[in-house]
Amino acid sequence: MNANNVDVEKLSFEEALEQLEQLVQRLDAGDLPLAEAIDTFRLAMALRTHCAGLLDEAEASIEQLQVQGGEPETTADDARVSGIDYSDNDPFAEADEGEEANPGLFGDNPFGDE
């Protein structure tokens, strides 16, 4: 599978997801030459972006159908299909006055040295 011969935008969600899974397996194997690994990673990211976009479109369609049908709309508490909300764990967010800054994923010391 070569990044030059794949038109990601024309793939269905299922086709893109299948190709993405195959690329992840190839990358996980760790036996690709560096240049090929980089090309494979680029293609995998393009496929991931395409899949996320298709999921966002599907979510918007479902929400529109719910509005038209009188069903309740999704709320902020609903699970996000397209990704993870990192707003509560932003390591670059400034602390409010009187609060400590967010230590991020690894705490104050990312190297684990005390």
DRENVO-861646 format. One record per residue: residue number from 1; y, z, x of N, C-alpha, C in turn; residue in three letters. Coordinates in Angstrom, 1 decimal. Layout:
! residues N
+-----+--------+--------+--------+--------+--------+--------+--------+--------+--------+------+
| pos |     ny |     nz |     nx |    cay |    caz |    cax |     cy |     cz |     cx | code |
+-----+--------+--------+--------+--------+--------+--------+--------+--------+--------+------+
| NUM |      Y |      Z |      X |      Y |      Z |      X |      Y |      Z |      X |  ALA |
...
+-----+--------+--------+--------+--------+--------+--------+--------+--------+--------+------+
This chain:
! residues 114
+-----+--------+--------+--------+--------+--------+--------+--------+--------+--------+------+
| pos |     ny |     nz |     nx |    cay |    caz |    cax |     cy |     cz |     cx | code |
+-----+--------+--------+--------+--------+--------+--------+--------+--------+--------+------+
|   1 |   -1.2 |    0.0 |    0.8 |    0.0 |    0.0 |    0.0 |    1.2 |    0.0 |    0.9 |  MET |
|   2 |    2.0 |   -1.0 |    0.8 |    3.2 |   -1.2 |    1.6 |    4.4 |   -1.1 |    0.8 |  ASN |
|   3 |    5.4 |   -0.4 |    1.3 |    6.7 |   -0.2 |    0.6 |    7.4 |   -1.5 |    0.3 |  ALA |
|   4 |    7.1 |   -2.5 |    1.1 |    7.8 |   -3.8 |    0.9 |    7.2 |   -4.6 |   -0.3 |  ASN |
|   5 |    6.0 |   -4.3 |   -0.7 |    5.4 |   -5.2 |   -1.8 |    5.2 |   -4.4 |   -3.1 |  ASN |
|   6 |    5.9 |   -3.3 |   -3.2 |    5.8 |   -2.5 |   -4.5 |    7.2 |   -2.5 |   -5.1 |  VAL |
|   7 |    7.2 |   -3.0 |   -6.4 |    8.5 |   -2.9 |   -7.2 |    8.3 |   -1.7 |   -8.1 |  ASP |
|   8 |    8.8 |   -0.6 |   -7.6 |    8.6 |    0.7 |   -8.2 |    9.1 |    0.7 |   -9.7 |  VAL |
|   9 |   10.3 |    0.1 |   -9.9 |   10.9 |    0.1 |  -11.2 |   10.1 |   -0.5 |  -12.3 |  GLU |
|  10 |    9.2 |   -1.4 |  -11.9 |    8.4 |   -2.1 |  -12.9 |    7.1 |   -1.4 |  -13.3 |  LYS |
|  11 |    6.8 |   -0.3 |  -12.5 |    5.6 |    0.4 |  -12.8 |    5.7 |    1.3 |  -14.0 |  LEU |
|  12 |    4.6 |    1.5 |  -14.8 |    4.6 |    2.5 |  -15.8 |    4.5 |    3.8 |  -15.2 |  SER |
|  13 |    4.7 |    4.9 |  -16.0 |    4.6 |    6.2 |  -15.5 |    3.2 |    6.5 |  -14.9 |  PHE |
|  14 |    2.2 |    6.1 |  -15.6 |    0.8 |    6.3 |  -15.2 |    0.5 |    5.6 |  -13.9 |  GLU |
|  15 |    1.0 |    4.3 |  -13.8 |    0.7 |    3.6 |  -12.5 |    1.5 |    4.2 |  -11.3 |  GLU |
|  16 |    2.7 |    4.6 |  -11.6 |    3.5 |    5.2 |  -10.5 |    2.9 |    6.5 |  -10.1 |  ALA |
|  17 |    2.5 |    7.3 |  -11.1 |    1.9 |    8.6 |  -10.7 |    0.6 |    8.5 |   -9.9 |  LEU |
|  18 |   -0.2 |    7.5 |  -10.3 |   -1.5 |    7.2 |   -9.6 |   -1.2 |    6.8 |   -8.2 |  GLU |
|  19 |   -0.2 |    5.9 |   -8.0 |    0.1 |    5.5 |   -6.6 |    0.7 |    6.7 |   -5.8 |  GLN |
|  20 |    1.5 |    7.5 |   -6.5 |    2.1 |    8.7 |   -5.8 |    1.0 |    9.6 |   -5.3 |  LEU |
|  21 |    0.0 |    9.9 |   -6.2 |   -1.1 |   10.8 |   -5.8 |   -1.9 |   10.2 |   -4.6 |  GLU |
|  22 |   -2.1 |    8.9 |   -4.6 |   -2.8 |    8.3 |   -3.5 |   -2.0 |    8.4 |   -2.2 |  GLN |
|  23 |   -0.7 |    8.2 |   -2.3 |    0.2 |    8.4 |   -1.1 |    0.2 |    9.8 |   -0.6 |  LEU |
|  24 |    0.2 |   10.8 |   -1.5 |    0.2 |   12.2 |   -1.1 |   -1.1 |   12.5 |   -0.3 |  VAL |
|  25 |   -2.2 |   12.0 |   -0.8 |   -3.5 |   12.2 |   -0.2 |   -3.5 |   11.6 |    1.2 |  GLN |
|  26 |   -2.9 |   10.4 |    1.4 |   -2.8 |    9.8 |    2.7 |   -2.0 |   10.6 |    3.6 |  ARG |
|  27 |   -0.9 |   11.1 |    3.1 |    0.0 |   11.9 |    4.0 |   -0.6 |   13.2 |    4.3 |  LEU |
|  28 |   -1.3 |   13.8 |    3.4 |   -2.0 |   15.1 |    3.6 |   -3.1 |   15.0 |    4.6 |  ASP |
|  29 |   -3.7 |   13.8 |    4.7 |   -4.8 |   13.6 |    5.7 |   -4.3 |   13.7 |    7.1 |  ALA |
|  30 |   -3.0 |   13.4 |    7.3 |   -2.4 |   13.6 |    8.6 |   -2.8 |   12.6 |    9.7 |  GLY |
|  31 |   -3.4 |   11.5 |    9.3 |   -3.9 |   10.5 |   10.4 |   -3.1 |    9.2 |   10.4 |  ASP |
|  32 |   -1.9 |    9.2 |    9.8 |   -1.1 |    8.0 |    9.8 |   -0.2 |    8.0 |   11.0 |  LEU |
|  33 |    0.0 |    6.8 |   11.6 |    1.0 |    6.8 |   12.7 |    2.4 |    7.1 |   12.2 |  PRO |
|  34 |    3.2 |    7.6 |   13.0 |    4.5 |    8.1 |   12.5 |    5.3 |    7.1 |   11.7 |  LEU |
|  35 |    5.4 |    5.9 |   12.2 |    6.2 |    4.9 |   11.4 |    5.6 |    4.6 |   10.0 |  ALA |
|  36 |    4.3 |    4.6 |   10.0 |    3.6 |    4.3 |    8.7 |    3.8 |    5.6 |    7.8 |  GLU |
|  37 |    3.7 |    6.8 |    8.4 |    3.9 |    8.0 |    7.6 |    5.3 |    8.0 |    7.0 |  ALA |
|  38 |    6.3 |    7.6 |    7.8 |    7.7 |    7.6 |    7.3 |    7.8 |    6.6 |    6.1 |  ILE |
|  39 |    7.3 |    5.4 |    6.3 |    7.3 |    4.4 |    5.2 |    6.6 |    4.9 |    4.0 |  ASP |
|  40 |    5.4 |    5.6 |    4.2 |    4.6 |    6.1 |    3.1 |    5.4 |    7.2 |    2.4 |  THR |
|  41 |    6.1 |    8.0 |    3.1 |    6.9 |    9.1 |    2.5 |    8.1 |    8.5 |    1.7 |  PHE |
|  42 |    8.7 |    7.5 |    2.2 |    9.8 |    6.8 |    1.5 |    9.3 |    6.3 |    0.2 |  ARG |
|  43 |    8.2 |    5.6 |    0.2 |    7.6 |    5.1 |   -1.0 |    7.3 |    6.2 |   -2.0 |  LEU |
|  44 |    6.7 |    7.2 |   -1.5 |    6.3 |    8.4 |   -2.3 |    7.5 |    9.0 |   -3.0 |  ALA |
|  45 |    8.6 |    9.1 |   -2.3 |    9.9 |    9.6 |   -2.8 |   10.4 |    8.7 |   -3.9 |  MET |
|  46 |   10.3 |    7.4 |   -3.7 |   10.8 |    6.4 |   -4.7 |   10.0 |    6.5 |   -5.9 |  ALA |
|  47 |    8.7 |    6.7 |   -5.8 |    7.8 |    6.8 |   -6.9 |    8.0 |    8.1 |   -7.7 |  LEU |
|  48 |    8.3 |    9.2 |   -6.9 |    8.6 |   10.5 |   -7.5 |    9.9 |   10.4 |   -8.3 |  ARG |
|  49 |   10.9 |    9.8 |   -7.8 |   12.2 |    9.6 |   -8.5 |   12.0 |    8.8 |   -9.8 |  THR |
|  50 |   11.2 |    7.7 |   -9.7 |   10.9 |    6.9 |  -10.8 |   10.2 |    7.7 |  -11.9 |  HIS |
|  51 |    9.2 |    8.4 |  -11.5 |    8.4 |    9.2 |  -12.5 |    9.3 |   10.2 |  -13.2 |  CYS |
|  52 |   10.2 |   10.9 |  -12.4 |   11.1 |   11.9 |  -12.9 |   12.1 |   11.2 |  -13.9 |  ALA |
|  53 |   12.5 |   10.0 |  -13.6 |   13.4 |    9.3 |  -14.5 |   12.7 |    9.0 |  -15.8 |  GLY |
|  54 |   11.5 |    8.5 |  -15.7 |   10.7 |    8.2 |  -16.9 |   10.5 |    9.4 |  -17.8 |  LEU |
|  55 |   10.2 |   10.5 |  -17.1 |   10.0 |   11.8 |  -17.9 |   11.3 |   12.2 |  -18.6 |  LEU |
|  56 |   12.4 |   12.1 |  -17.8 |   13.7 |   12.4 |  -18.4 |   14.0 |   11.5 |  -19.7 |  ASP |
|  57 |   13.7 |   10.2 |  -19.6 |   13.9 |    9.3 |  -20.7 |   13.0 |    9.8 |  -21.9 |  GLU |
|  58 |   11.8 |   10.1 |  -21.6 |   10.8 |   10.5 |  -22.6 |   11.4 |   11.8 |  -23.3 |  ALA |
|  59 |   11.8 |   12.8 |  -22.5 |   12.4 |   14.0 |  -23.0 |   13.6 |   13.7 |  -23.9 |  GLU |
|  60 |   14.5 |   12.8 |  -23.5 |   15.6 |   12.5 |  -24.3 |   15.2 |   11.9 |  -25.6 |  ALA |
|  61 |   14.2 |   11.0 |  -25.6 |   13.7 |   10.3 |  -26.8 |   13.2 |   11.4 |  -27.8 |  SER |
|  62 |   12.4 |   12.3 |  -27.2 |   11.8 |   13.3 |  -28.1 |   12.9 |   14.2 |  -28.7 |  ILE |
|  63 |   13.9 |   14.6 |  -27.9 |   15.0 |   15.4 |  -28.4 |   15.8 |   14.6 |  -29.5 |  GLU |
|  64 |   16.0 |   13.3 |  -29.3 |   16.7 |   12.5 |  -30.3 |   15.8 |   12.4 |  -31.6 |  GLN |
|  65 |   14.5 |   12.3 |  -31.5 |   13.7 |   12.2 |  -32.7 |   13.7 |   13.6 |  -33.4 |  LEU |
|  66 |   13.8 |   14.7 |  -32.7 |   13.8 |   16.0 |  -33.3 |   15.1 |   16.1 |  -34.1 |  GLN |
|  67 |   16.2 |   15.7 |  -33.5 |   17.5 |   15.7 |  -34.2 |   17.5 |   14.9 |  -35.5 |  VAL |
|  68 |   16.9 |   13.7 |  -35.4 |   16.9 |   12.8 |  -36.5 |   16.0 |   13.4 |  -37.6 |  GLN |
|  69 |   14.9 |   14.1 |  -37.2 |   14.0 |   14.7 |  -38.2 |   14.3 |   16.0 |  -38.6 |  GLY |
|  70 |   15.4 |   16.6 |  -38.2 |   15.8 |   17.9 |  -38.7 |   15.2 |   19.0 |  -37.9 |  GLY |
|  71 |   14.4 |   18.7 |  -36.9 |   13.7 |   19.8 |  -36.1 |   14.7 |   20.4 |  -35.1 |  GLU |
|  72 |   14.5 |   21.6 |  -34.7 |   15.4 |   22.2 |  -33.7 |   15.4 |   21.5 |  -32.4 |  PRO |
|  73 |   16.6 |   21.4 |  -31.8 |   16.7 |   20.8 |  -30.5 |   16.1 |   21.7 |  -29.4 |  GLU |
|  74 |   15.9 |   21.2 |  -28.3 |   15.4 |   22.0 |  -27.2 |   16.6 |   22.9 |  -26.7 |  THR |
|  75 |   16.2 |   24.1 |  -26.2 |   17.2 |   25.0 |  -25.7 |   17.2 |   25.2 |  -24.2 |  THR |
|  76 |   18.1 |   25.9 |  -23.7 |   18.1 |   26.1 |  -22.2 |   16.9 |   26.9 |  -21.8 |  ALA |
|  77 |   16.3 |   27.6 |  -22.7 |   15.1 |   28.4 |  -22.3 |   13.8 |   27.6 |  -22.3 |  ASP |
|  78 |   13.9 |   26.3 |  -22.8 |   12.7 |   25.5 |  -22.8 |   12.4 |   25.1 |  -21.4 |  ASP |
|  79 |   11.1 |   24.8 |  -21.1 |   10.6 |   24.4 |  -19.8 |   11.3 |   23.0 |  -19.5 |  ALA |
|  80 |   11.7 |   22.9 |  -18.3 |   12.3 |   21.6 |  -17.8 |   11.2 |   20.7 |  -17.3 |  ARG |
|  81 |   11.1 |   19.5 |  -17.9 |   10.1 |   18.5 |  -17.5 |   10.4 |   17.9 |  -16.2 |  VAL |
|  82 |   11.7 |   17.7 |  -15.9 |   12.1 |   16.9 |  -14.8 |   12.3 |   17.7 |  -13.5 |  SER |
|  83 |   12.1 |   19.0 |  -13.5 |   12.3 |   19.7 |  -12.2 |   12.5 |   21.2 |  -12.4 |  GLY |
|  84 |   12.9 |   21.8 |  -11.3 |   13.0 |   23.3 |  -11.3 |   14.5 |   23.6 |  -11.2 |  ILE |
|  85 |   14.9 |   24.6 |  -11.9 |   16.3 |   25.1 |  -11.9 |   16.4 |   26.1 |  -10.8 |  ASP |
|  86 |   17.2 |   25.7 |   -9.7 |   17.3 |   26.6 |   -8.6 |   18.7 |   27.4 |   -8.7 |  TYR |
|  87 |   19.3 |   27.3 |   -9.8 |   20.7 |   27.9 |   -9.9 |   20.7 |   29.4 |   -9.6 |  SER |
|  88 |   19.6 |   30.1 |   -9.9 |   19.5 |   31.6 |   -9.7 |   19.1 |   31.9 |   -8.3 |  ASP |
|  89 |   18.7 |   30.9 |   -7.5 |   18.3 |   31.2 |   -6.1 |   18.9 |   30.3 |   -5.1 |  ASN |
|  90 |   20.3 |   30.1 |   -5.3 |   21.0 |   29.2 |   -4.4 |   21.4 |   29.9 |   -3.2 |  ASP |
|  91 |   20.8 |   29.6 |   -2.0 |   21.1 |   30.4 |   -0.8 |   22.5 |   30.1 |   -0.3 |  PRO |
|  92 |   23.2 |   29.1 |   -0.9 |   24.6 |   28.8 |   -0.4 |   25.6 |   29.3 |   -1.4 |  PHE |
|  93 |   25.1 |   29.9 |   -2.5 |   26.1 |   30.4 |   -3.5 |   26.8 |   31.6 |   -3.0 |  ALA |
|  94 |   28.1 |   31.7 |   -3.3 |   28.9 |   32.8 |   -2.9 |   28.7 |   33.9 |   -3.8 |  GLU |
|  95 |   28.7 |   35.1 |   -3.3 |   28.4 |   36.3 |   -4.1 |   29.7 |   36.7 |   -4.8 |  ALA |
|  96 |   29.6 |   37.2 |   -6.0 |   30.7 |   37.8 |   -6.7 |   31.2 |   39.0 |   -6.0 |  ASP |
|  97 |   32.4 |   39.4 |   -6.3 |   32.9 |   40.6 |   -5.6 |   32.1 |   41.8 |   -6.0 |  GLU |
|  98 |   31.7 |   42.6 |   -5.0 |   30.8 |   43.7 |   -5.2 |   29.4 |   43.4 |   -5.2 |  GLY |
|  99 |   29.0 |   42.2 |   -5.0 |   27.6 |   41.8 |   -5.0 |   27.2 |   41.3 |   -3.6 |  GLU |
| 100 |   26.0 |   41.5 |   -3.2 |   25.5 |   40.9 |   -1.9 |   25.2 |   39.4 |   -2.1 |  GLU |
| 101 |   25.4 |   38.7 |   -1.1 |   25.1 |   37.2 |   -1.1 |   23.6 |   37.0 |   -1.3 |  ALA |
| 102 |   23.2 |   36.0 |   -2.0 |   21.8 |   35.6 |   -2.2 |   21.2 |   35.4 |   -0.8 |  ASN |
| 103 |   20.1 |   36.1 |   -0.5 |   19.5 |   35.9 |    0.8 |   18.6 |   34.7 |    0.9 |  PRO |
| 104 |   18.4 |   34.0 |   -0.2 |   17.7 |   32.7 |   -0.2 |   16.2 |   33.0 |   -0.2 |  GLY |
| 105 |   15.5 |   31.9 |    0.1 |   14.0 |   32.0 |    0.0 |   13.4 |   32.9 |    1.0 |  LEU |
| 106 |   13.9 |   33.0 |    2.2 |   13.3 |   33.8 |    3.3 |   14.0 |   35.1 |    3.6 |  PHE |
| 107 |   14.9 |   35.5 |    2.7 |   15.7 |   36.7 |    3.0 |   16.7 |   36.5 |    4.0 |  GLY |
| 108 |   17.2 |   37.6 |    4.6 |   18.3 |   37.5 |    5.6 |   17.8 |   36.9 |    6.9 |  ASP |
| 109 |   16.5 |   37.1 |    7.2 |   16.0 |   36.6 |    8.5 |   14.9 |   35.6 |    8.2 |  ASN |
| 110 |   15.1 |   34.3 |    8.4 |   14.1 |   33.3 |    8.1 |   13.0 |   33.3 |    9.1 |  PRO |
| 111 |   13.1 |   34.0 |   10.2 |   12.1 |   33.9 |   11.2 |   11.1 |   35.1 |   11.2 |  PHE |
| 112 |   11.4 |   36.0 |   10.3 |   10.4 |   37.1 |   10.1 |   10.5 |   38.2 |   11.2 |  GLY |
| 113 |   11.5 |   38.1 |   12.1 |   11.6 |   39.1 |   13.2 |   12.4 |   40.2 |   12.6 |  ASP |
| 114 |   12.0 |   41.4 |   12.9 |   12.8 |   42.6 |   12.5 |   13.6 |   43.1 |   13.6 |  GLU |
+-----+--------+--------+--------+--------+--------+--------+--------+--------+--------+------+
